[in-house]
Amino acid sequence: MPITLDASMPASLYPLAWLIGTWQGTGAVHRPGDPDVPDRRIEQQLVCSAREDGTLGWRSTIHEVDDPAPLPPTSAFARDEAAAPAPAGSGDRTLLMREDGIWTVGDPLPGQDLAAARAAKPGDPAGILSHALQAHFERRDGADESWSGEVRGPRVQLALASPDAPTQVAATRMFGYVSGRLMWLWEQRLPAGADDAGGNDGSTMAPYLSLELTRA
């Protein structure tokens, strides 16, 4: 699905034009540190808006539904062996997370051919540049986090540094715009020993949220 640029949009947001809009969809919440808790269904309402200062506003509301995670599972939750269907739940919805954020697109990352990108014709991969990206999130539970990463075409990668070890990644978020859908995955680092196999040394990243959204 082609992206139409709003002429009034700040030029700084062109790399994120595909993300701007209102989205809704479903996915799964996974708690690998607690193997007794099954994956559950989640529903997200997301609004990404262009701000006058050239940044992107992010407002996300995610509810957990007392029902099994969507089947078949998303690729992020695929297992080598098919799991037995989880029993149906009550369908009750509870607020899992409410989050506000501000995203800031930075300069093109070093090592790229800027001249070739400017000279490229529309649709030519040579015209796609990677830009630095900063995202600040505040959640209803009091969390206040600054993530950093990059945006390249219809893809975003963000990482959160560990507060105890700034050189270590505590969590990642990956976003992709595929055939008109927004797919994204949030992974978190598991504490040592807290994985399904019990052999994690503290370097294992595991899915926390996985969602597939469409424009509302």
C-alpha positions as CSV (number, residue, x, y, z in Angstrom):
1,M,0.0,0.0,0.0
2,P,1.6,3.3,-1.1
3,I,2.2,6.0,1.5
4,T,0.9,9.5,0.7
5,L,2.9,12.3,2.3
6,D,0.9,15.1,3.9
7,A,2.2,18.4,2.5
8,S,1.8,20.0,5.9
9,M,3.9,17.3,7.6
10,P,7.3,18.5,9.0
11,A,10.1,17.2,6.7
12,S,11.8,15.7,9.8
13,L,8.9,13.2,9.9
14,Y,9.1,11.9,6.3
15,P,11.0,8.8,7.4
16,L,8.1,7.9,9.8
17,A,5.3,8.9,7.4
18,W,4.2,5.2,7.2
19,L,3.6,5.1,10.9
20,I,1.4,8.2,11.3
21,G,-2.3,7.4,11.7
22,T,-4.7,5.5,14.0
23,W,-4.2,1.8,14.3
24,Q,-5.9,-1.1,16.1
25,G,-5.4,-4.8,16.3
26,T,-4.6,-7.8,18.3
27,G,-1.7,-9.9,19.4
28,A,-0.2,-11.8,22.4
29,V,1.4,-11.1,25.7
30,H,4.0,-13.7,26.7
31,R,5.6,-14.1,30.2
32,P,8.5,-16.5,29.7
33,G,9.8,-15.9,33.2
34,D,6.6,-17.5,34.5
35,P,6.0,-20.8,32.6
36,D,2.8,-21.4,34.5
37,V,1.1,-18.3,32.9
38,P,0.0,-19.0,29.3
39,D,0.2,-16.6,26.5
40,R,-2.9,-14.3,26.5
41,R,-4.7,-12.3,23.9
42,I,-4.2,-8.5,23.8
43,E,-5.8,-5.7,21.9
44,Q,-4.2,-2.4,21.1
45,Q,-5.4,1.1,20.1
46,L,-2.5,3.2,18.8
47,V,-2.4,6.8,17.6
48,C,0.8,8.2,16.0
49,S,0.5,11.9,15.2
50,A,2.7,14.6,13.7
51,R,3.5,17.3,16.2
52,E,4.2,20.9,15.3
53,D,7.7,20.7,16.6
54,G,8.6,18.0,14.1
55,T,8.4,15.1,16.5
56,L,5.9,12.2,16.4
57,G,3.4,11.7,19.2
58,W,2.7,8.1,20.3
59,R,-0.3,7.1,22.4
60,S,-0.9,3.4,23.0
61,T,-3.5,1.6,25.0
62,I,-3.3,-2.1,25.4
63,H,-5.8,-4.4,27.1
64,E,-5.3,-8.0,28.1
65,V,-8.2,-10.3,27.3
66,D,-8.8,-13.4,29.3
67,D,-8.7,-15.6,26.3
68,P,-5.9,-17.7,24.6
69,A,-3.4,-15.8,22.4
70,P,-4.5,-15.7,18.8
71,L,-4.0,-19.0,16.9
72,P,-2.1,-19.6,14.8
73,P,0.5,-17.7,16.8
74,T,2.4,-14.9,15.2
75,S,5.9,-15.8,14.0
76,A,7.4,-14.3,17.1
77,F,5.6,-16.9,19.2
78,A,5.9,-19.9,16.8
79,R,7.1,-23.1,18.5
80,D,8.9,-26.1,17.0
81,E,6.1,-28.3,18.4
82,A,2.4,-27.5,18.2
83,A,1.0,-26.7,21.6
84,A,-2.3,-28.0,22.8
85,P,-5.1,-25.5,22.4
86,A,-5.5,-23.4,25.6
87,P,-8.9,-23.5,27.2
88,A,-11.2,-20.5,26.5
89,G,-11.2,-17.8,29.1
90,S,-13.9,-15.4,30.3
91,G,-13.2,-12.8,27.7
92,D,-12.8,-10.1,30.4
93,R,-10.7,-7.1,29.4
94,T,-8.2,-5.5,31.8
95,L,-5.9,-2.6,31.1
96,L,-2.4,-3.9,30.6
97,M,-0.6,-0.7,29.6
98,R,-1.2,2.9,28.7
99,E,1.7,4.7,27.2
100,D,2.5,8.1,25.8
101,G,5.6,8.9,23.9
102,I,7.5,11.3,21.7
103,W,9.7,10.1,18.8
104,T,12.5,12.3,17.4
105,V,14.1,11.5,14.0
106,G,17.8,12.5,13.9
107,D,20.4,12.9,11.1
108,P,21.2,10.1,8.6
109,L,23.6,7.6,10.1
110,P,27.2,7.8,9.1
111,G,28.6,5.7,6.2
112,Q,25.8,6.2,3.8
113,D,25.9,7.7,0.3
114,L,23.8,10.8,0.7
115,A,24.4,12.0,-2.8
116,A,23.2,8.8,-4.3
117,A,20.1,8.8,-2.1
118,R,19.2,12.3,-3.2
119,A,19.7,11.4,-6.9
120,A,17.7,8.1,-6.7
121,K,14.4,7.8,-8.4
122,P,11.2,7.1,-6.4
123,G,11.1,3.4,-5.4
124,D,14.9,2.9,-5.9
125,P,16.4,1.2,-2.8
126,A,19.4,3.5,-3.2
127,G,17.1,6.4,-2.0
128,I,16.5,4.7,1.4
129,L,18.5,6.1,4.2
130,S,18.9,5.0,7.8
131,H,18.2,7.8,10.3
132,A,18.9,7.9,14.0
133,L,15.8,7.7,16.1
134,Q,15.1,8.5,19.8
135,A,11.8,7.6,21.5
136,H,10.8,8.6,25.0
137,F,7.9,6.7,26.7
138,E,6.0,7.4,29.8
139,R,3.5,4.8,31.1
140,R,0.7,4.9,33.6
141,D,2.7,2.6,36.0
142,G,5.3,5.4,36.4
143,A,7.9,4.0,34.0
144,D,9.9,6.7,32.2
145,E,12.2,5.3,29.5
146,S,14.4,6.6,26.7
147,W,15.0,4.3,23.8
148,S,17.3,4.7,20.8
149,G,17.7,3.1,17.5
150,E,17.1,3.8,13.8
151,V,14.4,4.0,11.1
152,R,15.2,2.7,7.6
153,G,12.4,2.7,5.2
154,P,9.3,1.0,6.7
155,R,11.2,-0.5,9.6
156,V,12.2,0.7,13.0
157,Q,14.5,-0.8,15.6
158,L,14.7,0.5,19.1
159,A,16.7,-0.6,22.1
160,L,16.6,0.2,25.8
161,A,19.8,0.3,27.8
162,S,19.9,-1.5,31.1
163,P,19.9,0.9,34.0
164,D,22.5,-1.1,35.8
165,A,24.7,-1.7,32.8
166,P,24.4,1.0,30.1
167,T,26.3,-1.1,27.6
168,Q,23.8,-4.0,27.9
169,V,20.4,-4.0,26.1
170,A,17.5,-4.6,28.5
171,A,14.8,-4.6,25.8
172,T,14.1,-4.1,22.1
173,R,11.2,-3.0,20.0
174,M,10.9,-3.8,16.3
175,F,8.3,-2.3,13.9
176,G,7.6,-3.1,10.3
177,Y,5.0,-1.9,7.8
178,V,4.0,-4.9,5.6
179,S,1.2,-4.9,3.1
180,G,-0.7,-2.1,4.8
181,R,-0.3,-3.7,8.3
182,L,1.8,-2.6,11.2
183,M,3.6,-5.5,12.9
184,W,5.7,-5.0,16.0
185,L,7.5,-7.0,18.6
186,W,8.7,-6.1,22.1
187,E,11.4,-8.3,23.6
188,Q,12.9,-8.2,27.1
189,R,16.0,-9.6,28.6
190,L,15.3,-12.5,30.9
191,P,17.0,-12.7,34.4
192,A,19.6,-15.4,34.6
193,G,17.9,-18.8,34.9
194,A,14.4,-17.5,34.0
195,D,13.6,-19.2,30.8
196,D,11.6,-22.2,29.8
197,A,14.6,-24.5,29.6
198,G,16.2,-23.2,32.8
199,G,19.6,-22.6,31.1
200,N,19.5,-18.9,30.5
201,D,22.8,-17.1,31.5
202,G,21.2,-13.6,31.5
203,S,21.8,-12.9,27.8
204,T,18.5,-14.3,26.5
205,M,16.0,-12.0,24.9
206,A,12.4,-13.3,24.9
207,P,9.1,-11.9,23.4
208,Y,6.9,-9.9,25.7
209,L,4.4,-8.3,23.3
210,S,3.7,-9.2,19.7
211,L,1.0,-7.4,17.7
212,E,-0.4,-7.0,14.2
213,L,-2.4,-3.8,13.6
214,T,-4.4,-2.3,10.7
215,R,-5.4,1.3,10.2
216,A,-8.6,2.2,12.0
